[in-house]
């Protein structure tokens, strides 16, 4: 424990906060291209058209083999967005690849419809989205209008792993994803 003023701070939490900028920068680096894709791209640099075509033929065949064996998977933007939306709010840092090519505001928030909403025994909202994701309110803020099936929610990332849910344009409540 470290002492800050009259408060004790666990070292692990302090180190996590101190290491946060470095971790954020590391996560922001673009992932390397798959070897099979890189081989196709490298063919573009060959000057002789016959050699370039032979290179493309060979590397595209290797890429097709890698895809059919499951070593390489290609997805389009809509598939990537669907995966990112489905995993939004879960602590899965390896899924950062699905943010590639997205604007920060697109990667840091989603919009969805409420499938079900109810309050738990502590009066906290438990909101199930149309994709099956379940979010639990973590603050004590009272909503002016209760969420209901069909309500529109916007879930945004906050700082240090927090999330905020706006239900039908109301003031945001703090929440965490539970499933």
C-alpha positions in Angstrom: 0.0 0.0 0.0 1.1 3.6 -0.7 -0.1 6.5 1.3 -1.5 9.6 -0.5 -2.5 12.3 2.0 -4.5 10.4 4.6 -5.6 7.6 2.1 -4.0 4.3 1.5 -3.9 3.2 -2.2 -3.2 -0.3 -3.2 0.0 -0.6 -5.3 -1.5 -2.7 -8.0 -4.3 -0.1 -8.7 -1.7 2.7 -8.7 0.6 0.8 -11.0 -2.4 0.1 -13.3 -3.2 3.8 -13.5 0.4 4.7 -14.1 0.8 2.0 -16.8 -2.5 2.9 -18.5 -1.1 5.4 -21.1 1.5 2.8 -22.2 -1.1 0.1 -22.4 -3.4 2.4 -24.4 -0.6 3.2 -26.9 0.3 -0.4 -27.3 -3.4 -1.3 -28.0 -3.6 1.5 -30.6 -0.8 0.1 -32.7 -2.2 -1.6 -35.8 -2.0 -5.4 -35.8 0.4 -7.0 -38.3 -1.0 -8.3 -41.5 -1.3 -12.0 -41.9 1.7 -13.5 -43.8 -0.5 -14.7 -46.6 -1.9 -11.2 -47.2 1.5 -9.6 -46.9 2.9 -12.0 -49.6 0.2 -10.8 -52.0 0.9 -7.2 -51.2 4.6 -7.7 -51.6 4.1 -8.8 -55.2 3.1 -5.3 -56.2 6.7 -4.2 -55.8 8.0 -6.6 -58.6 8.8 -4.6 -61.7 8.7 -7.4 -64.3 5.0 -8.1 -65.2 5.6 -11.9 -65.8 7.4 -12.3 -62.5 4.7 -10.1 -60.7 1.9 -12.3 -62.2 3.7 -15.5 -61.1 4.1 -14.0 -57.6 0.4 -13.1 -57.5 -0.6 -16.5 -58.7 1.6 -18.3 -56.1 0.7 -16.0 -53.2 -3.1 -15.9 -53.9 -3.1 -19.7 -54.0 -1.3 -19.8 -50.6 -3.9 -17.3 -49.3 -6.8 -19.4 -50.6 -5.3 -22.5 -48.9 -4.8 -20.6 -45.6 -8.4 -19.4 -45.7 -9.8 -22.9 -46.5 -7.7 -24.4 -43.7 -8.9 -21.8 -41.2 -5.4 -20.2 -40.8 -6.7 -17.0 -42.3 -10.1 -15.5 -42.0 -11.4 -12.6 -44.0 -14.4 -10.5 -42.9 -16.0 -7.4 -44.3 -16.7 -4.2 -42.4 -20.3 -5.2 -41.5 -19.2 -8.5 -40.1 -16.4 -6.7 -38.1 -18.9 -4.2 -36.8 -21.3 -7.0 -35.8 -18.6 -8.7 -33.8 -17.4 -5.5 -32.2 -21.0 -4.6 -31.2 -21.6 -8.1 -29.8 -18.4 -8.0 -27.7 -18.8 -4.3 -26.6 -18.4 -3.9 -22.9 -16.6 -7.3 -22.3 -13.0 -7.2 -21.1 -11.5 -8.8 -24.2 -8.5 -6.7 -25.2 -7.6 -9.1 -28.1 -10.6 -7.9 -30.0 -9.1 -4.5 -30.7 -8.5 -5.7 -34.2 -12.2 -5.2 -34.8 -11.8 -1.5 -34.2 -9.3 -1.2 -37.1 -10.4 1.4 -39.6 -13.2 2.7 -37.4 -13.5 6.3 -36.2 -13.0 6.6 -32.4 -16.6 7.6 -31.9 -17.7 4.5 -33.7 -15.4 2.2 -31.8 -16.2 3.8 -28.4 -20.0 3.6 -28.5 -22.9 1.5 -29.8 -26.5 2.0 -30.3 -29.0 -0.8 -29.7 -32.6 -1.6 -28.8 -33.8 -2.9 -25.4 -35.3 -6.3 -25.5 -36.1 -6.4 -21.8 -35.5 -4.2 -18.7 -36.2 -4.8 -15.1 -34.9 -3.6 -11.7 -33.1 -6.0 -9.5 -33.6 -6.4 -5.7 -31.3 -3.3 -5.1 -33.3 -1.1 -7.5 -30.6 -1.2 -10.2 -31.6 -1.6 -13.8 -30.8 -4.8 -15.6 -31.1 -4.1 -19.3 -31.0 -6.8 -21.9 -30.3 -5.6 -25.5 -31.7 -7.1 -28.7 -28.4 -8.9 -29.3 -28.6 -10.6 -25.9 -26.0 -8.5 -24.1 -27.0 -7.8 -20.5 -26.0 -4.6 -18.7 -26.4 -3.8 -15.0 -26.6 -0.3 -13.6 -23.8 0.5 -11.2 -24.7 4.0 -10.0 -27.7 5.2 -8.0 -29.1 7.6 -10.7 -32.9 7.4 -11.1 -34.2 7.5 -14.7 -37.1 9.8 -15.4 -38.7 7.2 -17.8 -38.2 3.5 -17.3 -36.5 1.6 -20.1 -38.8 -0.8 -21.9 -38.7 -3.2 -24.8 -38.0 -1.1 -27.9 -36.3 1.7 -26.1 -33.2 3.0 -27.9 -29.9 2.9 -25.9 -26.6 4.4 -26.6 -23.7 2.8 -24.6 -20.5 4.8 -24.5 -17.1 4.0 -23.1 -15.9 6.1 -20.2 -12.5 6.3 -18.6 -10.7 3.4 -16.9 -13.1 0.8 -18.2 -16.4 2.4 -17.3 -19.5 2.5 -19.5 -22.5 4.8 -19.6 -26.0 4.0 -21.0 -28.4 6.7 -22.3 -31.9 5.4 -22.5 -34.1 7.2 -25.0 -31.9 10.3 -24.7 -32.1 10.7 -21.0 -29.2 11.5 -18.7 -26.7 8.6 -18.8 -26.5 6.0 -16.1 -23.2 4.1 -15.3 -23.3 0.4 -16.0 -21.2 -2.7 -16.6 -21.8 -5.6 -18.9 -22.7 -8.8 -17.1 -23.1 -11.1 -20.1 
